[in-house]
Amino acid sequence: MKIIKWNIIVSLLVLFLFSCEQAEDDLNSTASLSFAVPAGGTLLKSGNSAVQLDSVKILLKTIQFHSEDDGDSLDFKTEPQILNLALDGSVNTLHAADIPLGTYNKVSFRIHKPEDDEDPGDPDFKEGTSGNERFCVVIDGTYEGTAFIFKSRRSTKQRVDIDPPLVIDEEGLDVNVTLTVDVNSWFMDEDGNPLNPLEEGDEDEIDDAIRRSFRGFRDDDRQGNHP
């Protein structure tokens, strides 16, 4: 009889510990991902040339958070989504989802050119059937007073450090990561020389500058100010 009672006690203890562990594993945080342009306005300087931005649209896909502990990735938002980048200094909150507690040190996403059979929902990203008629970044503005529309055809996967890493625990269950986009660097090469969006020969270097311009950090108040 004593053996039966002991077995029951042990079984109940194991069940209790398993339930506690399961409850902890199931505990999630609501995390959001935002984008912001650093303060400074939309009138940029490219060397001695002036660039005025009127609108910026980026087609994003497959957003993932990456764990610091084991390098695992967590799908956050997989379907294509158009980011209309706010140029007035405000923060675009693009998406929110539940993610497990843990430490995340990177966020990745694809700057995505539409596939052949994909409708991005905006004709600016797809003008025809060939690869040269599909785009992932669309920028409207003026360069030295001349209007331009710059369209990037280069799909890339961005992997951005979250600095410092995003630590999510029971004390912070509603968090936000902001990626700042330094548009002031888009029309200058790495040496500070001007790049002209009206010149076909500068397209590749402008593409490179766009891809270098993302920085990530925890920003729970969604103000876009890096600590």
N, C-alpha and C positions, 0 to 999 in steps of 0.2 A: 504493500500500500504506500509505504514511504517512497519507494522508487517511482511509482506512478505520479505521486505529488511532485517529486523533484523534476521529473520529466516535463510535467505541465508548467512548472515555474520557469525552467530553462526555455521551453518553447515560447512562453509569453515574453520573456526577456529578449529573445532573439527577434521576435515579431516587433517588439517595441523599438529596438535598435534599428531594425530594417526600415520601419516606418519613419523614424527620425531622419535616417540617411536619405530615404526617398524624398521626404519633404524638402530637405536641403537641396537635393539635386534638382528638384522641380522649381525651385525659387528662381525667378527671372527678374530682370530689370527692364524697364521701358527705356530704350535708347533711341535717340534721333540723330540724324546726320544733316548738317547745315553747311551752307557755302556763303562766303562773304568776300567782298572786295575791300582791301585796306583803305582807310580814309585817305582822301586826297582828290576826290572828284574824278571826272571822266576825261578831263583835258590832260593828256599825257605829253611827256617830252621824249622824243626819240632823237638823241643827239641834240641838234639845234632845230629839229623839225617838230611841229605840233601835230598830235593825233587826238581827235575827238571821237570818243566812242558813244554811239547812240543805243546799240543793243548787242547783246552777246547771248547766243544760244548754244548749248552743248548737249549732245545726245549721249546719255550714260546707260550702262548696262552692267549687270552682275556685280553689285556692290557687296563686299564681304569685309567682316572684321576678322583679324587674325590674332590668336591667342599668343601671349608671350611665353607661356609655360611649355607648350609642346608644338607650337607652330601650326596647330589646326586652324582651319578657316571655317567661318560660319556665314552661310548665305544670309544676307540682310535684305537685299532687294535684287531680284534677278531680271525682271522684265525691263525693256527699254523705257527710259523716262527722259523727257526734255527738261533741262535746267535752263530757265530764263534768269540769267545772272543779274541780281540787283546791282545797279551801278551807282546807287545813291548812298551807299554805306550801310544799308540795312542787311539783315541776314535772311537768306533763303533757307527755310527748313524743308528739306526735300522729302524725307521719309522717316517714319518711326516704326519700331518693331520691338518685340520682346527678345532679349538675348540673355543667356545664362550668366550668373555671377562669375567673375574671373578677372583676369588682367589681359588687356588687349593693347598691343603695341603698334599695330599697323591697320590701315584700311586700304582696300584695293577696289578698283572699278575699271571698267572698260570705257574709253572714249570711243564710241561705237558708230561705225558707218553702216547704214541699213543693208540688210541682205537683199538678194534679188526679189524675193517674194514678201518682203516686210514693208508694211505701211507705217512710217514713223508718226503719222498724224500731223505733219507739217510739211508742206510742199518745198520749203527751203532746203530740206535735207535730201530730197530725192527728185531730180528733174527728169530722169529717164531711166533706161534699163541697164546701161553700161556702168562699170565700176567708176568711171570718171565723172559720172553724173549723180553720184551719191556722196554725201558729206556727213561729217560728225561734229564740226564746229562751224558756226555761221556768225560772222562779226560785221555789223554795219557801223560806218563812221565816216570821218573825213580825214584826209592826210594833206596838210598844208592847204586846207580849204577845198580840196577835191574829194568828192564823194567816192567811197569804195565799199564793196562787199567782199570780204575775204572768207573763203570757204575751204576748210581743211578736209582732205580726203584720207588722211592717215589715221586708221584705227590703231589704238595702242592700249595696253593694260598698264594703268597707273598703280603704283604701290607706295603709299604715303605713310611715313612715320607719324605716330601719335606721340607728341613730345610735350610733357612727360606722358608715359603710358597711362591708359585709361583703366583705373582700378575700380571695379564695381563690386560692392559688398552690400550687406543688409542695411547699411546706414545711408546708402544712396541708390534708390531704386528708380530714379527718373533722371537720366543723364543725357548729355548732348556732346557730340563731337563736331567741331566746326573746321572745315577746310577753307583756309584763306586762298584766294586766287590773286596773285600779284599781276594785275593787268598792266601795271607800269613797266613791266619787263618784257612785254610781248613783242615790241617793235625795236628791240635792241639785241645784238648778239652778246655772247658771253664776255666780250671785250668792251662792251658799251658803244659799239658802232651802230648807227641807225639802220633799221630795216624798213623797207617801203612796201606796204601791202598792195600797192599798185604794180609792183615789179614781180614778174613771174619768177625771176631768179632768186628772190628772197623768200619764196614760199616755204622751202624746207627748213630754213633757219627760224622762221616765225613758228612753224610747227614745233620745232625743238624748244623754243622759248615758252610756248604755251604749256608743254609737258613738264617743264622745270618749275612752273610757277605755283604749284600746290604745296601747302603746309598744313599740318593737322594738329589740333590740340583739344583738350577738354574745355567745354564752354557751356556749363549748365545754365547760365543766365542768358545765353544766346545773344550776346552783345558783339561778338566778333573780335574781341580784344585779346590778343595773345598775352598770357601772363608774363 
